[in-house]
């Protein structure tokens, strides 16, 4: 069984630039309306991406700010009121080895890169795969979710929140680019 859902990009640039919000929203079949918001909050140098919807739990991802999105550095994940431990091997050489690992509702999940670029990812657990992709620019930007298997609300919410997270570090090339960008930002501090 395979289903595909599409969420449209939205922006709210009202007020000061530090209060601007971005994200994706749309209807995901039986799961109802879903909205991804980033940054939903800011805590110093950390940003929060949040997912809410009719038939899914509230999920938030907090990490070191990288542009408007949180990154995987110093990551924290919350599903409802539960804090979830997020693990990854940042020194691994393969995409599978660099995958983000988490345990939610008693199930093991892996979130990994499926392509060389940062647009294509997959959330995996036993019997379920949700492939996510981001395509387009500006007002035509969209996030697609291709669900294979019997996904539930937790699966959809986790895949949706990760669309609003900078996951470049899941590939070696992305990790190298992120390292150099971070290094250049640190050099700007000393000028």
C-alpha positions in Angstrom: 0.0 0.0 0.0 1.4 3.4 -1.1 0.0 6.9 -0.6 1.4 10.3 -1.4 0.6 13.6 0.4 1.7 17.1 -0.6 2.2 20.1 1.7 2.5 23.6 0.2 5.1 26.1 1.4 3.9 29.2 3.3 5.6 32.3 4.7 4.6 35.0 7.2 6.9 37.9 6.9 4.9 40.4 8.9 6.6 42.3 11.7 10.3 42.3 12.5 12.5 39.7 10.7 13.1 37.8 13.9 9.4 37.0 14.2 9.0 35.8 10.6 7.6 32.2 10.3 7.9 29.7 7.5 6.7 26.2 6.9 4.5 23.8 5.0 0.7 23.0 5.3 -1.8 20.9 3.7 -4.1 17.8 4.2 -2.7 14.3 4.6 -5.6 12.1 3.9 -7.1 10.5 7.0 -4.6 12.3 9.2 -6.3 15.7 8.3 -4.6 19.1 8.3 -0.9 19.3 9.1 1.2 22.4 9.6 4.9 22.6 9.9 6.2 25.9 11.4 9.9 27.0 11.6 11.1 28.7 13.6 8.2 28.2 15.9 10.4 29.4 18.7 13.9 30.7 19.5 15.9 29.9 22.6 19.2 31.9 22.2 21.1 30.2 19.4 18.6 27.4 19.1 15.6 27.2 16.9 12.4 25.1 17.2 10.4 23.5 14.4 6.9 22.3 15.4 4.3 20.2 13.7 0.6 20.3 14.6 -2.4 18.8 13.0 -5.9 17.4 13.4 -5.0 13.7 13.8 -1.3 13.8 14.8 0.5 14.4 18.0 2.3 17.8 18.5 6.0 17.2 17.7 8.8 19.7 18.1 12.5 19.5 17.2 15.0 21.9 18.8 18.6 22.3 17.6 21.4 24.8 17.0 20.1 27.5 14.5 21.2 27.0 10.9 19.5 29.7 8.9 15.8 29.6 9.9 15.8 25.9 10.8 17.2 24.0 13.6 20.2 21.7 12.8 21.1 18.3 14.1 23.7 19.8 16.4 22.5 19.7 20.1 19.2 18.2 18.9 16.2 17.5 21.1 12.9 16.0 20.0 9.6 16.1 21.8 6.5 14.1 21.0 3.6 15.5 23.0 5.1 16.0 26.5 7.7 13.2 26.1 11.4 14.1 25.4 12.9 11.7 22.9 16.6 10.9 22.7 18.1 11.4 19.3 21.3 9.7 18.3 23.6 9.7 15.3 27.1 8.7 14.3 28.5 11.8 12.8 31.8 10.1 11.9 30.1 7.3 9.8 31.1 7.2 6.1 27.8 5.9 4.7 24.3 7.5 4.6 22.9 4.5 6.5 25.6 4.9 9.2 25.0 8.6 9.5 21.2 8.1 10.0 19.4 9.8 12.9 18.1 7.2 15.4 15.3 7.6 17.8 12.8 5.6 19.8 9.2 6.8 19.9 6.2 5.1 21.4 8.3 1.9 21.9 9.4 1.8 18.2 12.9 2.2 16.7 13.1 4.8 13.9 15.9 5.8 11.5 15.9 9.0 9.5 18.4 9.0 6.6 19.4 10.6 3.4 18.3 8.8 0.3 20.1 11.0 -2.2 23.3 13.1 -2.4 21.5 16.4 -1.9 19.5 17.5 1.1 16.1 17.3 -0.6 15.5 13.5 -0.3 15.1 11.7 3.0 13.3 8.7 4.4 11.9 7.8 7.8 12.0 4.1 8.5 10.6 1.7 11.1 9.6 -2.0 10.9 7.0 -2.3 8.1 6.8 1.5 7.3 8.8 3.8 5.1 8.0 7.5 4.5 10.0 9.1 1.8 10.1 12.9 1.9 11.2 15.3 -0.8 11.2 19.1 -1.2 10.8 20.5 -4.7 10.4 23.9 -6.2 11.3 27.5 -5.3 9.4 30.4 -3.7 5.6 30.1 -3.7 5.8 26.8 -5.7 7.9 25.0 -3.1 6.3 21.8 -1.9 7.1 18.9 0.5 5.9 15.5 -0.6 5.4 12.4 1.6 5.3 9.0 0.0 4.1 6.5 2.6 4.7 2.8 2.1 3.1 0.5 4.6 0.6 1.1 7.4 1.7 4.4 8.8 0.1 5.9 11.9 -0.1 9.4 13.3 3.4 9.2 15.0 5.0 8.2 11.8 3.5 11.1 9.8 4.3 13.7 12.5 7.9 12.6 12.8 8.4 12.7 9.0 6.7 16.1 8.8 8.8 17.7 11.6 12.0 16.6 9.9 11.1 18.5 6.7 11.5 21.7 8.9 15.0 20.6 10.1 18.4 21.2 8.4 19.6 17.7 7.9 22.6 18.4 5.7 24.8 16.4 8.1 23.2 13.2 7.1 25.5 13.1 4.0 29.3 13.4 4.1 29.2 16.3 1.6 26.6 18.1 3.6 28.6 17.7 6.8 31.7 19.1 5.1 29.7 22.1 3.8 28.1 22.7 7.2 31.5 22.5 8.9 33.0 25.2 6.7 29.9 27.4 7.0 30.0 27.1 10.8 33.8 27.9 10.8 33.2 31.0 8.7 30.5 32.1 11.1 32.9 31.7 14.0 35.5 33.8 12.1 32.9 36.6 11.7 32.5 36.7 15.4 36.1 37.7 15.8 36.1 40.5 13.2 
